[in-house]
Amino acid sequence: MSANNTDMALEHLLNDEDLELLTHMAHELGITPAELAKKGIQDTITKRTRPRSMPGTVQPFRRRAE
């Protein structure tokens, strides 16, 4: 972990209402609020960077007849 850990504390990043909700959800799951936040960030990154198939049908390449 880096020396800037205090800059990234959840208390500094979230307002009171969001921190309370995160703490409540983490307590229900039996994990710490930081672990729940980490899991949410990882899920978002995974969802946004997942390769997607192209829409529509694939057309075969054909050369022009000369």
mmCIF file of the N, C-alpha and C atoms, coordinates in Angstrom:
data_MODEL
# 
_entry.id   MODEL 
# 
loop_
_atom_site.group_PDB 
_atom_site.id 
_atom_site.type_symbol 
_atom_site.label_atom_id 
_atom_site.label_alt_id 
_atom_site.label_comp_id 
_atom_site.label_asym_id 
_atom_site.label_entity_id 
_atom_site.label_seq_id 
_atom_site.pdbx_PDB_ins_code 
_atom_site.Cartn_x 
_atom_site.Cartn_y 
_atom_site.Cartn_z 
_atom_site.occupancy 
_atom_site.B_iso_or_equiv 
_atom_site.pdbx_formal_charge 
_atom_site.auth_seq_id 
_atom_site.auth_comp_id 
_atom_site.auth_asym_id 
_atom_site.auth_atom_id 
_atom_site.pdbx_PDB_model_num 
ATOM 1   N N  . MET A 1 1  ? 0.830   -1.181  0.000   1.00 0.00 ? 1  MET A N  1 
ATOM 2   C CA . MET A 1 1  ? 0.000   0.000   0.000   1.00 0.00 ? 1  MET A CA 1 
ATOM 3   C C  . MET A 1 1  ? 0.875   1.245   0.000   1.00 0.00 ? 1  MET A C  1 
ATOM 4   N N  . SER A 1 2  ? 0.368   2.303   -0.559  1.00 0.00 ? 2  SER A N  1 
ATOM 5   C CA . SER A 1 2  ? 1.150   3.519   -0.670  1.00 0.00 ? 2  SER A CA 1 
ATOM 6   C C  . SER A 1 2  ? 1.028   4.369   0.587   1.00 0.00 ? 2  SER A C  1 
ATOM 7   N N  . ALA A 1 3  ? 1.844   5.391   0.658   1.00 0.00 ? 3  ALA A N  1 
ATOM 8   C CA . ALA A 1 3  ? 1.824   6.296   1.801   1.00 0.00 ? 3  ALA A CA 1 
ATOM 9   C C  . ALA A 1 3  ? 0.612   7.218   1.758   1.00 0.00 ? 3  ALA A C  1 
ATOM 10  N N  . ASN A 1 4  ? -0.058  7.325   0.619   1.00 0.00 ? 4  ASN A N  1 
ATOM 11  C CA . ASN A 1 4  ? -1.219  8.200   0.480   1.00 0.00 ? 4  ASN A CA 1 
ATOM 12  C C  . ASN A 1 4  ? -2.521  7.516   0.857   1.00 0.00 ? 4  ASN A C  1 
ATOM 13  N N  . ASN A 1 5  ? -2.467  6.518   1.677   1.00 0.00 ? 5  ASN A N  1 
ATOM 14  C CA . ASN A 1 5  ? -3.674  5.779   2.064   1.00 0.00 ? 5  ASN A CA 1 
ATOM 15  C C  . ASN A 1 5  ? -4.700  6.683   2.730   1.00 0.00 ? 5  ASN A C  1 
ATOM 16  N N  . THR A 1 6  ? -4.285  7.678   3.480   1.00 0.00 ? 6  THR A N  1 
ATOM 17  C CA . THR A 1 6  ? -5.234  8.542   4.180   1.00 0.00 ? 6  THR A CA 1 
ATOM 18  C C  . THR A 1 6  ? -6.009  9.418   3.207   1.00 0.00 ? 6  THR A C  1 
ATOM 19  N N  . ASP A 1 7  ? -5.437  9.729   2.036   1.00 0.00 ? 7  ASP A N  1 
ATOM 20  C CA . ASP A 1 7  ? -6.140  10.532  1.045   1.00 0.00 ? 7  ASP A CA 1 
ATOM 21  C C  . ASP A 1 7  ? -7.287  9.761   0.404   1.00 0.00 ? 7  ASP A C  1 
ATOM 22  N N  . MET A 1 8  ? -7.189  8.438   0.385   1.00 0.00 ? 8  MET A N  1 
ATOM 23  C CA . MET A 1 8  ? -8.187  7.617   -0.270  1.00 0.00 ? 8  MET A CA 1 
ATOM 24  C C  . MET A 1 8  ? -9.140  6.939   0.715   1.00 0.00 ? 8  MET A C  1 
ATOM 25  N N  . ALA A 1 9  ? -9.197  7.415   1.939   1.00 0.00 ? 9  ALA A N  1 
ATOM 26  C CA . ALA A 1 9  ? -10.100 6.834   2.930   1.00 0.00 ? 9  ALA A CA 1 
ATOM 27  C C  . ALA A 1 9  ? -11.547 7.083   2.498   1.00 0.00 ? 9  ALA A C  1 
ATOM 28  N N  . LEU A 1 10 ? -12.404 6.128   2.774   1.00 0.00 ? 10 LEU A N  1 
ATOM 29  C CA . LEU A 1 10 ? -13.803 6.244   2.355   1.00 0.00 ? 10 LEU A CA 1 
ATOM 30  C C  . LEU A 1 10 ? -14.485 7.464   2.975   1.00 0.00 ? 10 LEU A C  1 
ATOM 31  N N  . GLU A 1 11 ? -14.076 7.830   4.162   1.00 0.00 ? 11 GLU A N  1 
ATOM 32  C CA . GLU A 1 11 ? -14.682 8.983   4.833   1.00 0.00 ? 11 GLU A CA 1 
ATOM 33  C C  . GLU A 1 11 ? -14.427 10.271  4.056   1.00 0.00 ? 11 GLU A C  1 
ATOM 34  N N  . HIS A 1 12 ? -13.301 10.326  3.331   1.00 0.00 ? 12 HIS A N  1 
ATOM 35  C CA . HIS A 1 12 ? -12.967 11.511  2.549   1.00 0.00 ? 12 HIS A CA 1 
ATOM 36  C C  . HIS A 1 12 ? -13.620 11.484  1.173   1.00 0.00 ? 12 HIS A C  1 
ATOM 37  N N  . LEU A 1 13 ? -13.951 10.304  0.680   1.00 0.00 ? 13 LEU A N  1 
ATOM 38  C CA . LEU A 1 13 ? -14.495 10.173  -0.670  1.00 0.00 ? 13 LEU A CA 1 
ATOM 39  C C  . LEU A 1 13 ? -16.024 10.213  -0.716  1.00 0.00 ? 13 LEU A C  1 
ATOM 40  N N  . LEU A 1 14 ? -16.687 9.820   0.352   1.00 0.00 ? 14 LEU A N  1 
ATOM 41  C CA . LEU A 1 14 ? -18.146 9.721   0.367   1.00 0.00 ? 14 LEU A CA 1 
ATOM 42  C C  . LEU A 1 14 ? -18.750 10.722  1.333   1.00 0.00 ? 14 LEU A C  1 
ATOM 43  N N  . ASN A 1 15 ? -19.987 11.139  1.041   1.00 0.00 ? 15 ASN A N  1 
ATOM 44  C CA . ASN A 1 15 ? -20.680 11.962  2.022   1.00 0.00 ? 15 ASN A CA 1 
ATOM 45  C C  . ASN A 1 15 ? -21.263 11.048  3.095   1.00 0.00 ? 15 ASN A C  1 
ATOM 46  N N  . ASP A 1 16 ? -21.807 11.621  4.135   1.00 0.00 ? 16 ASP A N  1 
ATOM 47  C CA . ASP A 1 16 ? -22.271 10.838  5.287   1.00 0.00 ? 16 ASP A CA 1 
ATOM 48  C C  . ASP A 1 16 ? -23.362 9.842   4.918   1.00 0.00 ? 16 ASP A C  1 
ATOM 49  N N  . GLU A 1 17 ? -24.285 10.257  4.059   1.00 0.00 ? 17 GLU A N  1 
ATOM 50  C CA . GLU A 1 17 ? -25.406 9.393   3.682   1.00 0.00 ? 17 GLU A CA 1 
ATOM 51  C C  . GLU A 1 17 ? -24.915 8.166   2.905   1.00 0.00 ? 17 GLU A C  1 
ATOM 52  N N  . ASP A 1 18 ? -24.008 8.394   1.943   1.00 0.00 ? 18 ASP A N  1 
ATOM 53  C CA . ASP A 1 18 ? -23.468 7.283   1.148   1.00 0.00 ? 18 ASP A CA 1 
ATOM 54  C C  . ASP A 1 18 ? -22.608 6.350   1.998   1.00 0.00 ? 18 ASP A C  1 
ATOM 55  N N  . LEU A 1 19 ? -21.837 6.922   2.912   1.00 0.00 ? 19 LEU A N  1 
ATOM 56  C CA . LEU A 1 19 ? -20.999 6.109   3.788   1.00 0.00 ? 19 LEU A CA 1 
ATOM 57  C C  . LEU A 1 19 ? -21.856 5.244   4.706   1.00 0.00 ? 19 LEU A C  1 
ATOM 58  N N  . GLU A 1 20 ? -22.961 5.798   5.184   1.00 0.00 ? 20 GLU A N  1 
ATOM 59  C CA . GLU A 1 20 ? -23.867 5.029   6.042   1.00 0.00 ? 20 GLU A CA 1 
ATOM 60  C C  . GLU A 1 20 ? -24.487 3.868   5.271   1.00 0.00 ? 20 GLU A C  1 
ATOM 61  N N  . LEU A 1 21 ? -24.899 4.116   4.033   1.00 0.00 ? 21 LEU A N  1 
ATOM 62  C CA . LEU A 1 21 ? -25.475 3.056   3.191   1.00 0.00 ? 21 LEU A CA 1 
ATOM 63  C C  . LEU A 1 21 ? -24.439 1.973   2.903   1.00 0.00 ? 21 LEU A C  1 
ATOM 64  N N  . LEU A 1 22 ? -23.216 2.375   2.548   1.00 0.00 ? 22 LEU A N  1 
ATOM 65  C CA . LEU A 1 22 ? -22.146 1.421   2.273   1.00 0.00 ? 22 LEU A CA 1 
ATOM 66  C C  . LEU A 1 22 ? -21.840 0.578   3.505   1.00 0.00 ? 22 LEU A C  1 
ATOM 67  N N  . THR A 1 23 ? -21.793 1.206   4.659   1.00 0.00 ? 23 THR A N  1 
ATOM 68  C CA . THR A 1 23 ? -21.513 0.486   5.900   1.00 0.00 ? 23 THR A CA 1 
ATOM 69  C C  . THR A 1 23 ? -22.628 -0.508  6.212   1.00 0.00 ? 23 THR A C  1 
ATOM 70  N N  . HIS A 1 24 ? -23.868 -0.100  6.002   1.00 0.00 ? 24 HIS A N  1 
ATOM 71  C CA . HIS A 1 24 ? -25.012 -0.987  6.266   1.00 0.00 ? 24 HIS A CA 1 
ATOM 72  C C  . HIS A 1 24 ? -24.983 -2.195  5.324   1.00 0.00 ? 24 HIS A C  1 
ATOM 73  N N  . MET A 1 25 ? -24.730 -1.958  4.039   1.00 0.00 ? 25 MET A N  1 
ATOM 74  C CA . MET A 1 25 ? -24.688 -3.058  3.074   1.00 0.00 ? 25 MET A CA 1 
ATOM 75  C C  . MET A 1 25 ? -23.529 -4.003  3.373   1.00 0.00 ? 25 MET A C  1 
ATOM 76  N N  . ALA A 1 26 ? -22.377 -3.449  3.745   1.00 0.00 ? 26 ALA A N  1 
ATOM 77  C CA . ALA A 1 26 ? -21.216 -4.277  4.056   1.00 0.00 ? 26 ALA A CA 1 
ATOM 78  C C  . ALA A 1 26 ? -21.474 -5.120  5.298   1.00 0.00 ? 26 ALA A C  1 
ATOM 79  N N  . HIS A 1 27 ? -22.152 -4.542  6.280   1.00 0.00 ? 27 HIS A N  1 
ATOM 80  C CA . HIS A 1 27 ? -22.469 -5.286  7.509   1.00 0.00 ? 27 HIS A CA 1 
ATOM 81  C C  . HIS A 1 27 ? -23.390 -6.466  7.196   1.00 0.00 ? 27 HIS A C  1 
ATOM 82  N N  . GLU A 1 28 ? -24.359 -6.255  6.296   1.00 0.00 ? 28 GLU A N  1 
ATOM 83  C CA . GLU A 1 28 ? -25.265 -7.339  5.916   1.00 0.00 ? 28 GLU A CA 1 
ATOM 84  C C  . GLU A 1 28 ? -24.519 -8.482  5.225   1.00 0.00 ? 28 GLU A C  1 
ATOM 85  N N  . LEU A 1 29 ? -23.476 -8.137  4.446   1.00 0.00 ? 29 LEU A N  1 
ATOM 86  C CA . LEU A 1 29 ? -22.709 -9.155  3.736   1.00 0.00 ? 29 LEU A CA 1 
ATOM 87  C C  . LEU A 1 29 ? -21.590 -9.741  4.586   1.00 0.00 ? 29 LEU A C  1 
ATOM 88  N N  . GLY A 1 30 ? -21.315 -9.125  5.721   1.00 0.00 ? 30 GLY A N  1 
ATOM 89  C CA . GLY A 1 30 ? -20.274 -9.624  6.605   1.00 0.00 ? 30 GLY A CA 1 
ATOM 90  C C  . GLY A 1 30 ? -18.864 -9.271  6.171   1.00 0.00 ? 30 GLY A C  1 
ATOM 91  N N  . ILE A 1 31 ? -18.717 -8.158  5.461   1.00 0.00 ? 31 ILE A N  1 
ATOM 92  C CA . ILE A 1 31 ? -17.397 -7.703  5.032   1.00 0.00 ? 31 ILE A CA 1 
ATOM 93  C C  . ILE A 1 31 ? -17.219 -6.244  5.450   1.00 0.00 ? 31 ILE A C  1 
ATOM 94  N N  . THR A 1 32 ? -16.011 -5.734  5.272   1.00 0.00 ? 32 THR A N  1 
ATOM 95  C CA . THR A 1 32 ? -15.765 -4.337  5.631   1.00 0.00 ? 32 THR A CA 1 
ATOM 96  C C  . THR A 1 32 ? -16.261 -3.423  4.512   1.00 0.00 ? 32 THR A C  1 
ATOM 97  N N  . PRO A 1 33 ? -16.561 -2.172  4.835   1.00 0.00 ? 33 PRO A N  1 
ATOM 98  C CA . PRO A 1 33 ? -16.983 -1.228  3.790   1.00 0.00 ? 33 PRO A CA 1 
ATOM 99  C C  . PRO A 1 33 ? -15.931 -1.051  2.698   1.00 0.00 ? 33 PRO A C  1 
ATOM 100 N N  . ALA A 1 34 ? -14.653 -1.085  3.051   1.00 0.00 ? 34 ALA A N  1 
ATOM 101 C CA . ALA A 1 34 ? -13.595 -0.935  2.052   1.00 0.00 ? 34 ALA A CA 1 
ATOM 102 C C  . ALA A 1 34 ? -13.601 -2.112  1.076   1.00 0.00 ? 34 ALA A C  1 
ATOM 103 N N  . GLU A 1 35 ? -13.826 -3.327  1.578   1.00 0.00 ? 35 GLU A N  1 
ATOM 104 C CA . GLU A 1 35 ? -13.877 -4.502  0.701   1.00 0.00 ? 35 GLU A CA 1 
ATOM 105 C C  . GLU A 1 35 ? -15.074 -4.419  -0.242  1.00 0.00 ? 35 GLU A C  1 
ATOM 106 N N  . LEU A 1 36 ? -16.203 -3.928  0.253   1.00 0.00 ? 36 LEU A N  1 
ATOM 107 C CA . LEU A 1 36 ? -17.390 -3.790  -0.586  1.00 0.00 ? 36 LEU A CA 1 
ATOM 108 C C  . LEU A 1 36 ? -17.164 -2.736  -1.667  1.00 0.00 ? 36 LEU A C  1 
ATOM 109 N N  . ALA A 1 37 ? -16.530 -1.630  -1.309  1.00 0.00 ? 37 ALA A N  1 
ATOM 110 C CA . ALA A 1 37 ? -16.222 -0.598  -2.291  1.00 0.00 ? 37 ALA A CA 1 
ATOM 111 C C  . ALA A 1 37 ? -15.261 -1.138  -3.348  1.00 0.00 ? 37 ALA A C  1 
ATOM 112 N N  . LYS A 1 38 ? -14.256 -1.902  -2.919  1.00 0.00 ? 38 LYS A N  1 
ATOM 113 C CA . LYS A 1 38 ? -13.294 -2.488  -3.844  1.00 0.00 ? 38 LYS A CA 1 
ATOM 114 C C  . LYS A 1 38 ? -13.987 -3.436  -4.810  1.00 0.00 ? 38 LYS A C  1 
ATOM 115 N N  . LYS A 1 39 ? -14.896 -4.259  -4.291  1.00 0.00 ? 39 LYS A N  1 
ATOM 116 C CA . LYS A 1 39 ? -15.622 -5.200  -5.139  1.00 0.00 ? 39 LYS A CA 1 
ATOM 117 C C  . LYS A 1 39 ? -16.481 -4.455  -6.161  1.00 0.00 ? 39 LYS A C  1 
ATOM 118 N N  . GLY A 1 40 ? -17.130 -3.378  -5.744  1.00 0.00 ? 40 GLY A N  1 
ATOM 119 C CA . GLY A 1 40 ? -17.946 -2.588  -6.664  1.00 0.00 ? 40 GLY A CA 1 
ATOM 120 C C  . GLY A 1 40 ? -17.121 -1.955  -7.770  1.00 0.00 ? 40 GLY A C  1 
ATOM 121 N N  . ILE A 1 41 ? -15.949 -1.434  -7.413  1.00 0.00 ? 41 ILE A N  1 
ATOM 122 C CA . ILE A 1 41 ? -15.067 -0.831  -8.411  1.00 0.00 ? 41 ILE A CA 1 
ATOM 123 C C  . ILE A 1 41 ? -14.570 -1.883  -9.390  1.00 0.00 ? 41 ILE A C  1 
ATOM 124 N N  . GLN A 1 42 ? -14.171 -3.044  -8.874  1.00 0.00 ? 42 GLN A N  1 
ATOM 125 C CA . GLN A 1 42 ? -13.689 -4.113  -9.748  1.00 0.00 ? 42 GLN A CA 1 
ATOM 126 C C  . GLN A 1 42 ? -14.785 -4.609  -10.682 1.00 0.00 ? 42 GLN A C  1 
ATOM 127 N N  . ASP A 1 43 ? -16.011 -4.738  -10.174 1.00 0.00 ? 43 ASP A N  1 
ATOM 128 C CA . ASP A 1 43 ? -17.126 -5.171  -11.028 1.00 0.00 ? 43 ASP A CA 1 
ATOM 129 C C  . ASP A 1 43 ? -17.388 -4.171  -12.152 1.00 0.00 ? 43 ASP A C  1 
ATOM 130 N N  . THR A 1 44 ? -17.317 -2.878  -11.832 1.00 0.00 ? 44 THR A N  1 
ATOM 131 C CA . THR A 1 44 ? -17.545 -1.847  -12.839 1.00 0.00 ? 44 THR A CA 1 
ATOM 132 C C  . THR A 1 44 ? -16.461 -1.873  -13.908 1.00 0.00 ? 44 THR A C  1 
ATOM 133 N N  . ILE A 1 45 ? -15.207 -2.020  -13.488 1.00 0.00 ? 45 ILE A N  1 
ATOM 134 C CA . ILE A 1 45 ? -14.106 -2.080  -14.448 1.00 0.00 ? 45 ILE A CA 1 
ATOM 135 C C  . ILE A 1 45 ? -14.256 -3.307  -15.339 1.00 0.00 ? 45 ILE A C  1 
ATOM 136 N N  . THR A 1 46 ? -14.615 -4.445  -14.749 1.00 0.00 ? 46 THR A N  1 
ATOM 137 C CA . THR A 1 46 ? -14.797 -5.678  -15.520 1.00 0.00 ? 46 THR A CA 1 
ATOM 138 C C  . THR A 1 46 ? -15.920 -5.515  -16.541 1.00 0.00 ? 46 THR A C  1 
ATOM 139 N N  . LYS A 1 47 ? -17.019 -4.912  -16.130 1.00 0.00 ? 47 LYS A N  1 
ATOM 140 C CA . LYS A 1 47 ? -18.168 -4.743  -17.019 1.00 0.00 ? 47 LYS A CA 1 
ATOM 141 C C  . LYS A 1 47 ? -17.831 -3.807  -18.181 1.00 0.00 ? 47 LYS A C  1 
ATOM 142 N N  . ARG A 1 48 ? -17.092 -2.738  -17.910 1.00 0.00 ? 48 ARG A N  1 
ATOM 143 C CA . ARG A 1 48 ? -16.778 -1.764  -18.960 1.00 0.00 ? 48 ARG A CA 1 
ATOM 144 C C  . ARG A 1 48 ? -15.705 -2.239  -19.920 1.00 0.00 ? 48 ARG A C  1 
ATOM 145 N N  . THR A 1 49 ? -14.837 -3.132  -19.479 1.00 0.00 ? 49 THR A N  1 
ATOM 146 C CA . THR A 1 49 ? -13.739 -3.563  -20.343 1.00 0.00 ? 49 THR A CA 1 
ATOM 147 C C  . THR A 1 49 ? -13.966 -4.939  -20.964 1.00 0.00 ? 49 THR A C  1 
ATOM 148 N N  . ARG A 1 50 ? -15.115 -5.548  -20.738 1.00 0.00 ? 50 ARG A N  1 
ATOM 149 C CA . ARG A 1 50 ? -15.415 -6.865  -21.311 1.00 0.00 ? 50 ARG A CA 1 
ATOM 150 C C  . ARG A 1 50 ? -15.605 -6.729  -22.816 1.00 0.00 ? 50 ARG A C  1 
ATOM 151 N N  . PRO A 1 51 ? -14.950 -7.591  -23.591 1.00 0.00 ? 51 PRO A N  1 
ATOM 152 C CA . PRO A 1 51 ? -15.127 -7.535  -25.047 1.00 0.00 ? 51 PRO A CA 1 
ATOM 153 C C  . PRO A 1 51 ? -16.566 -7.871  -25.434 1.00 0.00 ? 51 PRO A C  1 
ATOM 154 N N  . ARG A 1 52 ? -17.071 -7.163  -26.410 1.00 0.00 ? 52 ARG A N  1 
ATOM 155 C CA . ARG A 1 52 ? -18.443 -7.400  -26.855 1.00 0.00 ? 52 ARG A CA 1 
ATOM 156 C C  . ARG A 1 52 ? -18.421 -7.808  -28.325 1.00 0.00 ? 52 ARG A C  1 
ATOM 157 N N  . SER A 1 53 ? -19.370 -8.651  -28.685 1.00 0.00 ? 53 SER A N  1 
ATOM 158 C CA . SER A 1 53 ? -19.457 -9.053  -30.087 1.00 0.00 ? 53 SER A CA 1 
ATOM 159 C C  . SER A 1 53 ? -20.113 -7.933  -30.890 1.00 0.00 ? 53 SER A C  1 
ATOM 160 N N  . MET A 1 54 ? -19.794 -7.908  -32.162 1.00 0.00 ? 54 MET A N  1 
ATOM 161 C CA . MET A 1 54 ? -20.343 -6.882  -33.041 1.00 0.00 ? 54 MET A CA 1 
ATOM 162 C C  . MET A 1 54 ? -21.804 -7.208  -33.357 1.00 0.00 ? 54 MET A C  1 
ATOM 163 N N  . PRO A 1 55 ? -22.648 -6.196  -33.422 1.00 0.00 ? 55 PRO A N  1 
ATOM 164 C CA . PRO A 1 55 ? -24.052 -6.450  -33.756 1.00 0.00 ? 55 PRO A CA 1 
ATOM 165 C C  . PRO A 1 55 ? -24.215 -6.743  -35.247 1.00 0.00 ? 55 PRO A C  1 
ATOM 166 N N  . GLY A 1 56 ? -25.243 -7.472  -35.584 1.00 0.00 ? 56 GLY A N  1 
ATOM 167 C CA . GLY A 1 56 ? -25.542 -7.750  -36.980 1.00 0.00 ? 56 GLY A CA 1 
ATOM 168 C C  . GLY A 1 56 ? -24.896 -9.033  -37.469 1.00 0.00 ? 56 GLY A C  1 
ATOM 169 N N  . THR A 1 57 ? -25.134 -9.308  -38.733 1.00 0.00 ? 57 THR A N  1 
ATOM 170 C CA . THR A 1 57 ? -24.594 -10.525 -39.318 1.00 0.00 ? 57 THR A CA 1 
ATOM 171 C C  . THR A 1 57 ? -23.224 -10.246 -39.939 1.00 0.00 ? 57 THR A C  1 
ATOM 172 N N  . VAL A 1 58 ? -22.411 -11.260 -39.999 1.00 0.00 ? 58 VAL A N  1 
ATOM 173 C CA . VAL A 1 58 ? -21.082 -11.140 -40.580 1.00 0.00 ? 58 VAL A CA 1 
ATOM 174 C C  . VAL A 1 58 ? -21.183 -11.375 -42.079 1.00 0.00 ? 58 VAL A C  1 
ATOM 175 N N  . GLN A 1 59 ? -20.662 -10.442 -42.859 1.00 0.00 ? 59 GLN A N  1 
ATOM 176 C CA . GLN A 1 59 ? -20.700 -10.564 -44.315 1.00 0.00 ? 59 GLN A CA 1 
ATOM 177 C C  . GLN A 1 59 ? -19.343 -11.072 -44.799 1.00 0.00 ? 59 GLN A C  1 
ATOM 178 N N  . PRO A 1 60 ? -19.328 -12.100 -45.664 1.00 0.00 ? 60 PRO A N  1 
ATOM 179 C CA . PRO A 1 60 ? -18.054 -12.597 -46.172 1.00 0.00 ? 60 PRO A CA 1 
ATOM 180 C C  . PRO A 1 60 ? -17.418 -11.581 -47.116 1.00 0.00 ? 60 PRO A C  1 
ATOM 181 N N  . PHE A 1 61 ? -16.101 -11.553 -47.130 1.00 0.00 ? 61 PHE A N  1 
ATOM 182 C CA . PHE A 1 61 ? -15.373 -10.649 -48.011 1.00 0.00 ? 61 PHE A CA 1 
ATOM 183 C C  . PHE A 1 61 ? -15.298 -11.263 -49.400 1.00 0.00 ? 61 PHE A C  1 
ATOM 184 N N  . ARG A 1 62 ? -15.645 -10.504 -50.401 1.00 0.00 ? 62 ARG A N  1 
ATOM 185 C CA . ARG A 1 62 ? -15.577 -10.984 -51.779 1.00 0.00 ? 62 ARG A CA 1 
ATOM 186 C C  . ARG A 1 62 ? -14.801 -9.970  -52.609 1.00 0.00 ? 62 ARG A C  1 
ATOM 187 N N  . ARG A 1 63 ? -13.902 -10.487 -53.421 1.00 0.00 ? 63 ARG A N  1 
ATOM 188 C CA . ARG A 1 63 ? -13.163 -9.602  -54.329 1.00 0.00 ? 63 ARG A CA 1 
ATOM 189 C C  . ARG A 1 63 ? -14.025 -9.231  -55.513 1.00 0.00 ? 63 ARG A C  1 
ATOM 190 N N  . ARG A 1 64 ? -13.759 -8.061  -56.025 1.00 0.00 ? 64 ARG A N  1 
ATOM 191 C CA . ARG A 1 64 ? -14.476 -7.651  -57.233 1.00 0.00 ? 64 ARG A CA 1 
ATOM 192 C C  . ARG A 1 64 ? -13.959 -8.436  -58.438 1.00 0.00 ? 64 ARG A C  1 
ATOM 193 N N  . ALA A 1 65 ? -14.863 -8.801  -59.296 1.00 0.00 ? 65 ALA A N  1 
ATOM 194 C CA . ALA A 1 65 ? -14.445 -9.495  -60.516 1.00 0.00 ? 65 ALA A CA 1 
ATOM 195 C C  . ALA A 1 65 ? -13.851 -8.472  -61.470 1.00 0.00 ? 65 ALA A C  1 
ATOM 196 N N  . GLU A 1 66 ? -12.727 -8.790  -62.009 1.00 0.00 ? 66 GLU A N  1 
ATOM 197 C CA . GLU A 1 66 ? -12.057 -7.836  -62.911 1.00 0.00 ? 66 GLU A CA 1 
ATOM 198 C C  . GLU A 1 66 ? -12.344 -8.135  -64.342 1.00 0.00 ? 66 GLU A C  1 
# 
